[in-house]
Amino acid sequence: MGGAVSAGEDNDELIDNLKEAHYIRSDLVEQAFRAIDRADYYLEEFRDNAYKDLAWRHGNIHLSAPCIYSEVMEALDLQPGLSFLNLGSGTGYLSTMVGLIIGPFGVNHGVELHADVIEYAYQKLDTFIKTCDSFDKFEFCEPSFVVGNCLEITPESRQYDRVYCGAGVQKEHENYMKNMLKIGGILVLPLEEKLTKITRTGYNIWETKKIIAVSFAPLAQPKNRDNGKSKAIPLPTLEVRTLQDLSRITIRHTLKQIENFEKVKNYNLIKNAPKFKRRRVHRRCLDSVMLTNKHLFVNRMVPHPMDDNNNCNEMAEYRQEEEEEEEEEEEREHCDLKPEPLVNLLREKILSLPLPDPLKMYLLYYREK
């Protein structure tokens, strides 16, 4: 499934193409897509295909096409602080993008059928946290994954604000999926060959919207054990954050606010700086004649035969000169506002704090660069 937009040379160009085709329509979704390079979730030998609008599979590892992920992210209508459940979480690519939007006080859980894929997802998550430049630009909700079949989740499990299923759902399992939603929640899933958005507006009230035609592999059916019953899968534990972790979140949030305030302040100083322009003098060739009566002297301009042409030429030169000066001034302003070399300001601020080095590294999530 895919091929709806042209391939990109890099991640940003792929996102530009998705925006142009109106698959990405909101700023939050665009920022999340740009923050995470899709190629980082490919095996090294397949990275050349990462920016094509195509699904990719290698063994148990699978990524949906970018246009599908775009529609899913837009349909989920994500906001900070929401709880999210990803059924068939795969490489963790989608869960990581969701984590950038729901923030540190959200809940980000995933269920994946294959243990080797969860191991791969945690490797990619660790690489993102430790090495990706985007990590420090967001407040992140780290995803947690468990191994199991999503059709074997224990019935008494909690409900979520947002749920996505990444495999084709048979009609008989639709109600099972719906019951994972809180009232007001949104479920996005492939149902009867259509990517479908279901909103729970009341205890037994649902609104359904078909988004686009899709083709997904069907959900794997549970396998019965020796006792004839399927194995119940517990969802990830909902952990309460420690005071130490909350302090790290708060300190980083405060430093980012200070950083943003300083950026706005510096921009306004440049923008509102006094502008000095050369004083322009418009000269005209004049002849003076003295007209006299008893008490009055008058200067009068007497035009030359070619005076009209001279005036037109002078006015054209004057306007051209004025336009050139305005262009020069705009170029100077543009130079003043050019972005400085990329510096991780949050990291610089943390390193400048009067704290022991181990505590600084904790605030940096032990990121070396």
C-alpha positions as CSV (number, residue, x, y, z in Angstrom):
1,M,0.0,0.0,0.0
2,G,1.3,3.5,-0.8
3,G,2.7,5.3,-3.8
4,A,0.3,8.2,-3.4
5,V,3.1,10.8,-3.4
6,S,6.5,11.2,-5.1
7,A,9.6,9.9,-3.4
8,G,11.8,12.4,-1.6
9,E,15.6,12.8,-1.6
10,D,15.5,13.0,2.2
11,N,13.0,12.9,5.0
12,D,12.2,16.6,4.7
13,E,11.4,16.4,1.0
14,L,9.2,13.4,1.7
15,I,7.3,15.4,4.3
16,D,7.0,18.3,1.8
17,N,5.4,15.9,-0.7
18,L,3.0,14.6,1.9
19,K,2.0,18.2,2.8
20,E,1.5,19.1,-0.8
21,A,-0.8,16.1,-1.3
22,H,-2.7,17.1,1.9
23,Y,-1.9,13.9,3.7
24,I,-0.2,16.0,6.4
25,R,-2.5,18.9,7.4
26,S,-1.6,20.0,10.9
27,D,1.5,21.6,12.3
28,L,1.8,19.1,15.2
29,V,1.8,16.2,12.8
30,E,4.3,17.9,10.5
31,Q,6.7,18.6,13.4
32,A,6.5,15.0,14.6
33,F,7.2,13.6,11.1
34,R,10.1,16.0,10.6
35,A,11.6,15.2,14.0
36,I,12.1,11.5,13.2
37,D,14.0,10.4,10.1
38,R,12.0,7.4,8.7
39,A,15.3,5.9,7.4
40,D,16.5,5.4,10.9
41,Y,13.9,2.7,11.3
42,Y,15.1,0.7,8.3
43,L,17.9,-1.8,8.2
44,E,21.1,-0.2,6.9
45,E,21.0,-2.1,3.6
46,F,17.5,-0.9,2.8
47,R,17.8,2.8,3.7
48,D,17.7,3.9,0.1
49,N,14.0,3.0,0.0
50,A,13.1,4.9,3.1
51,Y,11.8,8.0,1.4
52,K,9.5,6.3,-1.1
53,D,5.8,6.3,-0.3
54,L,5.7,2.5,0.0
55,A,5.3,-0.1,2.8
56,W,8.4,-2.1,3.7
57,R,8.8,-5.5,5.2
58,H,11.8,-7.7,6.1
59,G,11.0,-10.8,8.1
60,N,8.8,-9.7,11.0
61,I,9.9,-6.1,10.7
62,H,7.3,-3.9,8.9
63,L,6.6,-0.2,8.2
64,S,3.4,1.1,6.6
65,A,3.6,3.6,3.8
66,P,4.2,7.3,4.8
67,C,0.8,8.3,3.4
68,I,-0.9,5.8,5.7
69,Y,1.0,6.9,8.8
70,S,0.1,10.5,7.9
71,E,-3.6,9.7,7.7
72,V,-3.4,7.8,11.0
73,M,-1.7,10.6,12.8
74,E,-4.2,13.2,11.6
75,A,-7.2,11.0,12.4
76,L,-6.0,10.4,16.0
77,D,-6.2,14.1,16.8
78,L,-3.4,13.8,19.4
79,Q,-3.0,16.3,22.2
80,P,-0.6,16.5,25.2
81,G,-1.5,14.4,28.1
82,L,-3.5,11.7,26.3
83,S,-3.1,7.9,26.7
84,F,-2.3,6.0,23.5
85,L,-2.4,2.2,22.8
86,N,-0.7,0.9,19.6
87,L,-1.9,-2.6,18.7
88,G,0.8,-4.1,16.4
89,S,3.4,-1.5,17.4
90,G,6.1,-2.9,15.2
91,T,9.3,-0.9,14.9
92,G,8.0,1.8,17.3
93,Y,8.2,4.5,14.6
94,L,4.6,5.5,15.0
95,S,4.7,5.2,18.8
96,T,7.7,7.5,18.9
97,M,6.1,10.2,16.8
98,V,3.0,10.0,19.0
99,G,5.2,10.4,22.1
100,L,6.5,13.7,20.8
101,I,3.0,15.1,20.8
102,I,1.4,13.6,23.9
103,G,4.4,14.7,26.0
104,P,5.8,13.4,29.4
105,F,2.4,13.3,31.1
106,G,0.8,11.1,28.5
107,V,0.7,7.3,28.4
108,N,2.3,5.5,25.4
109,H,1.8,1.7,25.2
110,G,2.3,-0.9,22.5
111,V,1.5,-4.5,22.0
112,E,3.5,-6.5,19.4
113,L,3.2,-10.1,18.4
114,H,6.9,-10.8,17.8
115,A,9.6,-10.6,20.5
116,D,12.4,-9.9,18.0
117,V,10.5,-6.9,16.7
118,I,10.1,-5.5,20.2
119,E,13.8,-5.9,20.7
120,Y,14.4,-4.0,17.4
121,A,11.9,-1.3,18.5
122,Y,13.7,-0.7,21.8
123,Q,17.1,-0.5,20.0
124,K,15.6,2.2,17.7
125,L,14.1,4.0,20.7
126,D,17.4,4.1,22.5
127,T,19.2,5.4,19.4
128,F,16.5,8.2,19.1
129,I,16.9,9.3,22.7
130,K,20.7,9.1,22.8
131,T,21.6,10.5,19.4
132,C,18.7,12.3,17.6
133,D,19.0,16.1,17.6
134,S,15.2,16.4,17.8
135,F,14.9,14.8,21.2
136,D,15.8,18.0,23.0
137,K,13.3,20.1,21.1
138,F,10.3,18.1,22.4
139,E,9.0,16.9,25.7
140,F,8.7,13.2,25.1
141,C,6.5,10.3,26.3
142,E,8.7,7.2,26.1
143,P,6.7,4.2,24.7
144,S,6.6,0.8,26.5
145,F,5.9,-2.4,24.7
146,V,4.8,-5.9,25.6
147,V,4.9,-9.2,23.6
148,G,1.6,-10.8,22.8
149,N,-1.5,-11.1,20.5
150,C,-3.7,-8.0,20.9
151,L,-6.8,-10.2,20.7
152,E,-5.7,-11.8,24.0
153,I,-5.6,-8.6,26.2
154,T,-7.2,-9.2,29.6
155,P,-10.8,-8.0,29.6
156,E,-10.3,-5.9,32.8
157,S,-7.5,-3.9,31.2
158,R,-7.7,-0.1,31.3
159,Q,-9.1,2.0,28.5
160,Y,-7.3,4.6,26.4
161,D,-8.0,8.0,24.9
162,R,-6.5,6.9,21.5
163,V,-6.1,3.4,20.0
164,Y,-4.5,2.4,16.7
165,C,-4.5,-1.1,15.2
166,G,-1.9,-1.7,12.5
167,A,-3.4,-4.9,11.1
168,G,-6.7,-5.6,9.3
169,V,-9.5,-6.1,11.8
170,Q,-12.3,-8.6,11.0
171,K,-15.8,-7.4,11.6
172,E,-16.3,-9.8,14.5
173,H,-13.5,-8.1,16.4
174,E,-14.8,-4.5,16.0
175,N,-16.6,-4.4,19.3
176,Y,-13.6,-5.9,21.1
177,M,-11.5,-2.9,19.8
178,K,-14.2,-0.4,20.6
179,N,-14.3,-1.4,24.3
180,M,-10.6,-0.3,24.7
181,L,-11.7,3.3,24.3
182,K,-12.6,5.8,26.9
183,I,-15.7,7.9,26.3
184,G,-14.6,10.7,24.0
185,G,-11.8,8.5,22.7
186,I,-10.8,7.8,19.1
187,L,-10.0,4.4,17.5
188,V,-8.3,4.2,14.1
189,L,-8.1,0.8,12.4
190,P,-8.3,-0.9,9.0
191,L,-11.8,-2.3,8.9
192,E,-13.2,-4.1,5.9
193,E,-10.5,-2.7,3.6
194,K,-11.0,0.9,4.7
195,L,-8.9,2.9,7.2
196,T,-11.7,3.8,9.6
197,K,-12.0,6.4,12.4
198,I,-14.4,5.5,15.3
199,T,-15.2,8.0,18.0
200,R,-16.8,7.0,21.2
201,T,-19.3,9.8,22.0
202,G,-21.2,8.0,24.8
203,Y,-21.3,4.7,26.7
204,N,-22.9,2.9,23.7
205,I,-22.7,5.7,21.1
206,W,-20.2,5.6,18.3
207,E,-19.5,7.8,15.3
208,T,-17.8,6.1,12.3
209,K,-15.9,7.7,9.4
210,K,-14.2,5.9,6.5
211,I,-11.0,7.6,5.6
212,I,-9.2,5.9,2.7
213,A,-9.1,2.4,1.1
214,V,-6.3,0.3,2.4
215,S,-4.9,-3.2,2.2
216,F,-3.5,-4.6,5.5
217,A,-2.6,-8.1,6.5
218,P,-5.3,-9.5,8.8
219,L,-4.8,-9.8,12.6
220,A,-3.3,-13.1,13.7
221,Q,-5.8,-15.2,15.5
222,P,-5.1,-16.4,19.0
223,K,-3.7,-19.9,19.5
224,N,-5.4,-22.1,22.0
225,R,-3.2,-23.6,24.7
226,D,-3.3,-27.1,26.0
227,N,-6.3,-26.3,28.3
228,G,-8.3,-25.0,25.3
229,K,-7.9,-21.4,26.4
230,S,-5.9,-18.6,24.9
231,K,-3.2,-16.8,26.9
232,A,-4.3,-13.5,28.6
233,I,-1.9,-10.7,27.8
234,P,-1.4,-7.9,30.4
235,L,-0.8,-4.4,29.1
236,P,2.3,-2.5,30.1
237,T,2.3,-1.3,33.7
238,L,1.1,2.2,34.3
239,E,4.0,3.5,36.3
240,V,3.9,6.6,38.5
241,R,6.8,8.9,37.8
242,T,9.3,9.3,40.5
243,L,10.0,12.7,42.1
244,Q,13.5,12.7,40.5
245,D,12.0,12.1,37.0
246,L,9.4,14.8,37.6
247,S,12.1,17.2,38.6
248,R,14.1,16.5,35.4
249,I,11.0,17.1,33.3
250,T,10.2,20.4,35.1
251,I,13.8,21.7,34.9
252,R,14.1,20.9,31.2
253,H,10.7,22.5,30.5
254,T,11.7,25.7,32.4
255,L,15.0,26.0,30.5
256,K,13.2,25.6,27.2
257,Q,10.8,28.4,28.2
258,I,13.7,30.6,29.0
259,E,15.4,29.7,25.7
260,N,12.2,30.5,23.7
261,F,11.8,33.9,25.6
262,E,15.4,34.8,24.7
263,K,14.9,33.9,21.1
264,V,11.8,36.1,20.8
265,K,13.5,38.9,22.7
266,N,16.6,38.9,20.4
267,Y,14.4,38.7,17.3
268,N,12.4,41.8,18.4
269,L,15.6,43.7,19.2
270,I,16.8,43.1,15.6
271,K,13.4,43.7,14.1
272,N,12.8,47.0,16.0
273,A,16.3,48.4,15.7
274,P,16.4,51.9,14.2
275,K,16.9,52.0,10.5
276,F,19.0,54.7,9.0
277,K,18.5,55.6,5.3
278,R,20.5,58.0,3.2
279,R,18.8,61.3,2.7
280,R,17.9,61.6,-0.9
281,V,18.0,64.9,-2.7
282,H,16.1,65.3,-5.9
283,R,17.8,67.9,-8.1
284,R,16.2,69.7,-11.1
285,C,17.8,72.0,-13.6
286,L,16.3,75.4,-13.1
287,D,16.7,78.9,-14.6
288,S,15.9,81.8,-12.4
289,V,14.3,85.0,-13.6
290,M,13.8,88.0,-11.5
291,L,10.3,89.6,-11.8
292,T,10.1,93.0,-10.2
293,N,7.6,95.4,-9.0
294,K,8.0,98.1,-6.4
295,H,8.0,95.8,-3.3
296,L,8.1,92.1,-4.5
297,F,10.8,89.8,-5.9
298,V,9.7,86.5,-7.3
299,N,11.8,83.5,-8.4
300,R,10.1,81.6,-11.2
301,M,11.2,78.3,-12.8
302,V,11.6,78.6,-16.5
303,P,11.6,75.3,-18.3
304,H,14.0,74.3,-21.0
305,P,12.6,73.0,-24.3
306,M,13.8,69.5,-23.2
307,D,12.8,69.9,-19.6
308,D,10.0,67.3,-19.7
309,N,12.4,64.6,-20.9
310,N,15.0,65.5,-18.4
311,N,12.5,65.3,-15.5
312,C,11.3,61.9,-16.6
313,N,14.8,60.6,-16.8
314,E,15.7,62.0,-13.5
315,M,12.5,60.5,-11.9
316,A,13.3,57.1,-13.3
317,E,16.9,57.3,-12.0
318,Y,15.5,58.4,-8.6
319,R,13.1,55.5,-8.4
320,Q,15.7,53.0,-9.5
321,E,18.1,54.3,-6.9
322,E,15.4,54.1,-4.2
323,E,14.6,50.5,-5.1
324,E,18.2,49.5,-5.1
325,E,18.7,51.0,-1.6
326,E,15.6,49.2,-0.3
327,E,16.8,45.9,-1.7
328,E,20.2,46.5,0.0
329,E,18.5,47.3,3.2
330,E,16.3,44.1,3.0
331,E,19.5,42.1,2.3
332,R,21.2,43.6,5.4
333,E,18.1,42.7,7.6
334,H,18.1,39.2,6.2
335,C,21.8,38.8,7.0
336,D,21.1,40.0,10.6
337,L,18.3,37.4,11.0
338,K,20.2,34.5,9.4
339,P,20.1,31.5,11.8
340,E,23.3,31.0,13.8
341,P,25.2,27.8,13.5
342,L,23.2,24.9,15.0
343,V,23.8,24.8,18.7
344,N,21.8,22.7,21.2
345,L,20.9,25.6,23.5
346,L,19.1,23.4,26.0
347,R,22.3,21.3,26.4
348,E,24.4,24.4,26.8
349,K,22.2,25.7,29.5
350,I,22.2,22.4,31.4
351,L,25.9,22.2,31.2
352,S,26.3,25.7,32.6
353,L,24.2,25.0,35.7
354,P,26.1,24.9,39.0
355,L,25.4,21.2,39.5
356,P,27.5,18.1,39.8
357,D,28.4,16.4,36.5
358,P,26.4,13.2,37.2
359,L,23.3,15.3,37.8
360,K,23.9,17.3,34.6
361,M,24.2,14.0,32.6
362,Y,20.9,12.8,34.2
363,L,19.2,16.0,33.0
364,L,20.6,15.3,29.6
365,Y,19.3,11.7,29.5
366,Y,23.0,10.7,29.3
367,R,23.2,12.0,25.8
368,E,26.9,12.5,24.9
369,K,26.2,15.0,22.1
